[in-house]
Amino acid sequence: MVSEQQRRRTAQLRRRGSVVLEYLLLATIVGLGVIVGLAVVRDALVTELKDLAFAIRLLL
């Protein structure tokens, strides 16, 4: 027969595991957001630099 103390401990461990899982999912989503955001910034920067190069070429 399982004692009340063992039940509490099991419940506490389950809660800890679910909290760790939630943080892991949150970190994964944030990481993916950062990667996508940096890719968008890279594309915008390349476009602006191309426009700048074209404008400088027209001046010369």
N, C-alpha and C positions, 0 to 999 in steps of 0.2 A: 504494500500500500504506500502511496506517495504522500509525503508529509506536506503540510501547508507551506513550509519554508522552501521546499524543493519546487513547489508550484510557482511560488513568487519568483524564485530565481530563474526558472524557465521562462516565465512571462517577461522578466526583465531582459533576459538575453534575446528574446524574440524582438522586443522593442528596440534594443540596441542594433540588432541586425537590420531592422527596417529603416532606422534612421541612417545608418551607413549607406544602405541602398539608395535612399532618397538623395543623400549628398552626392553619391556617385553619379546618379542620373542628372542632377543639377549641374555638376562639373562637366559632364559630357555635353549637355546642351549648350552651356556657356562656351566650351571649347569649340564646338562646331560653329557657333555664332561668331566667335572671334576669327576663325579661319575664313569663313564666308565674307565677313566684313573686310578683312585684309585683302582678299581677292578683288573685291569691288573697288577698294581704294587704289590697288595696283592698276587696275584697268583704267580708272579715271585719270590717274597720274600719267600713264603712258599716252592716253589720248591728248591730254593737255600738252605734254612735251612734244608730241607730233605736231600739234597746232603751232606751238612756239617755233619749232624748227622750220615749218613751212613759212611762217611770217618772217623769220630772219632770212630765209632764202630769197624771199621776194624783195627784201631791202637790198640785198647784194646783187 
